Amino acid sequence: MHSPRGVKDLLTGVILVSTAVVFGAQTSRLRIGTLADMGPGYFPLLVAVILGLLGVVIATNSLRIVAPLPRDFAWRGLFFTTLAVIAFAAGARPLGFLPTLALTVFLTTLASCEFRWLRAALITCGVTALCWLVFIVGIDLSFPLFGPTLTW
């Protein structure tokens, strides 16, 4: 018989695989391309495949896990991570790439119980700079750095 943790992990794996299938199917309308010439569907398909594999691993491991039900639930983490995703979706067009990314990363740092202002500021600046280097400089993503709300 499955322990509560095993059932929870099994459901998590099923949700991850289902999400991967849905997003993977959405990329069928986009050009995938190759590693040397990535199309707009390459990265989403890669993420969907990784997500699906992770879901399979979690679901498979749930069949062998015998663990007690966790006592506490990380409500703070769930709240701020969900808020970060919503902020990214809502802020991408009006704010632009850099402010939206910085806001998203900062909200994600708030999810930690060990939140510290200096650490959050450093992580926000570092991740934002790294994403700018990778997506804007590296692969020349045509996304405005600052949106119409922040430009005069």
VOTORLUM-296536 format. One record per residue (C-alpha): residue number from 0; x, y, z. Coordinates in steps of 0.5 Angstrom, whole numbers, m for minus. Layout:
<pts>
(pt NUM (X Y Z)),
...
</pts>
This chain:
<pts>
(pt 0 (0 0 0)),
(pt 1 (2 7 m2)),
(pt 2 (4 12 4)),
(pt 3 (1 19 3)),
(pt 4 (8 22 1)),
(pt 5 (8 16 m5)),
(pt 6 (1 18 m7)),
(pt 7 (3 26 m7)),
(pt 8 (9 24 m11)),
(pt 9 (5 20 m16)),
(pt 10 (0 26 m17)),
(pt 11 (6 31 m18)),
(pt 12 (9 26 m23)),
(pt 13 (2 26 m27)),
(pt 14 (1 33 m26)),
(pt 15 (8 34 m29)),
(pt 16 (8 29 m35)),
(pt 17 (1 32 m37)),
(pt 18 (3 39 m37)),
(pt 19 (9 37 m41)),
(pt 20 (5 34 m46)),
(pt 21 (0 40 m46)),
(pt 22 (6 45 m47)),
(pt 23 (10 40 m52)),
(pt 24 (4 40 m56)),
(pt 25 (3 47 m57)),
(pt 26 (10 47 m60)),
(pt 27 (8 43 m66)),
(pt 28 (6 50 m69)),
(pt 29 (12 53 m68)),
(pt 30 (19 52 m72)),
(pt 31 (23 47 m68)),
(pt 32 (30 48 m72)),
(pt 33 (36 45 m70)),
(pt 34 (42 46 m64)),
(pt 35 (46 51 m69)),
(pt 36 (39 54 m71)),
(pt 37 (34 54 m66)),
(pt 38 (27 56 m68)),
(pt 39 (22 59 m63)),
(pt 40 (19 52 m61)),
(pt 41 (26 49 m59)),
(pt 42 (27 52 m52)),
(pt 43 (20 51 m50)),
(pt 44 (20 44 m53)),
(pt 45 (26 42 m49)),
(pt 46 (23 45 m43)),
(pt 47 (17 40 m44)),
(pt 48 (21 34 m45)),
(pt 49 (26 36 m39)),
(pt 50 (19 37 m35)),
(pt 51 (16 30 m37)),
(pt 52 (22 26 m36)),
(pt 53 (22 29 m29)),
(pt 54 (15 28 m28)),
(pt 55 (16 20 m30)),
(pt 56 (22 20 m25)),
(pt 57 (18 23 m19)),
(pt 58 (12 18 m21)),
(pt 59 (17 12 m21)),
(pt 60 (20 14 m15)),
(pt 61 (13 15 m11)),
(pt 62 (12 7 m12)),
(pt 63 (18 6 m7)),
(pt 64 (18 11 m2)),
(pt 65 (15 10 5)),
(pt 66 (15 16 9)),
(pt 67 (11 20 14)),
(pt 68 (6 25 11)),
(pt 69 (10 32 12)),
(pt 70 (7 36 18)),
(pt 71 (8 43 15)),
(pt 72 (6 46 8)),
(pt 73 (11 52 5)),
(pt 74 (5 57 4)),
(pt 75 (10 62 4)),
(pt 76 (13 59 m2)),
(pt 77 (7 57 m6)),
(pt 78 (4 64 m5)),
(pt 79 (10 68 m7)),
(pt 80 (12 63 m13)),
(pt 81 (5 63 m16)),
(pt 82 (5 71 m15)),
(pt 83 (12 71 m19)),
(pt 84 (9 67 m25)),
(pt 85 (3 72 m25)),
(pt 86 (7 78 m25)),
(pt 87 (12 76 m30)),
(pt 88 (6 74 m35)),
(pt 89 (2 81 m33)),
(pt 90 (8 85 m33)),
(pt 91 (12 83 m39)),
(pt 92 (9 87 m44)),
(pt 93 (8 94 m40)),
(pt 94 (14 93 m37)),
(pt 95 (19 90 m41)),
(pt 96 (24 84 m40)),
(pt 97 (29 87 m35)),
(pt 98 (24 90 m30)),
(pt 99 (19 84 m31)),
(pt 100 (25 79 m30)),
(pt 101 (28 83 m24)),
(pt 102 (21 83 m21)),
(pt 103 (20 76 m22)),
(pt 104 (26 74 m19)),
(pt 105 (25 79 m13)),
(pt 106 (18 76 m11)),
(pt 107 (21 69 m12)),
(pt 108 (27 70 m7)),
(pt 109 (21 72 m2)),
(pt 110 (19 65 m2)),
(pt 111 (25 63 2)),
(pt 112 (24 63 10)),
(pt 113 (31 65 10)),
(pt 114 (30 72 6)),
(pt 115 (35 77 7)),
(pt 116 (34 84 3)),
(pt 117 (42 84 1)),
(pt 118 (42 77 m1)),
(pt 119 (35 78 m5)),
(pt 120 (38 84 m8)),
(pt 121 (44 81 m10)),
(pt 122 (41 75 m13)),
(pt 123 (36 79 m17)),
(pt 124 (41 83 m20)),
(pt 125 (46 77 m22)),
(pt 126 (40 73 m25)),
(pt 127 (37 79 m29)),
(pt 128 (44 81 m31)),
(pt 129 (45 73 m33)),
(pt 130 (39 73 m37)),
(pt 131 (40 79 m40)),
(pt 132 (47 76 m43)),
(pt 133 (44 70 m45)),
(pt 134 (37 72 m48)),
(pt 135 (39 79 m51)),
(pt 136 (46 79 m52)),
(pt 137 (47 71 m53)),
(pt 138 (41 69 m57)),
(pt 139 (39 76 m59)),
(pt 140 (32 75 m57)),
(pt 141 (28 81 m60)),
(pt 142 (24 83 m53)),
(pt 143 (24 90 m51)),
(pt 144 (28 91 m45)),
(pt 145 (24 97 m42)),
(pt 146 (16 97 m44)),
(pt 147 (12 103 m46)),
(pt 148 (10 104 m39)),
(pt 149 (17 105 m37)),
(pt 150 (19 109 m43)),
(pt 151 (17 117 m44)),
</pts>
